[in-house]
Amino acid sequence: MNQKTLTLELSNDQFADLANALEDHRDYFKKRADEAMLGFGLDTGYWTSRSQDVQELLDLVLHNARQEH
């Protein structure tokens, strides 16, 4: 997978918005995974994997923010 490097300067509000958006995106994928268990849409593994990808991104963002303070 190709990687991108981002350097962002965010206000506290912007950072909170970014973290909340990632959490919402992760939760959306978790919901799709639950629906897939009922036979809807793509398989559960796909949605679970996407949810984990977003969680890893969220963890990285939170970890980097802690290091800067």
Helices and strands as residue ranges (DSSP letters): H 12-37, H 44-67
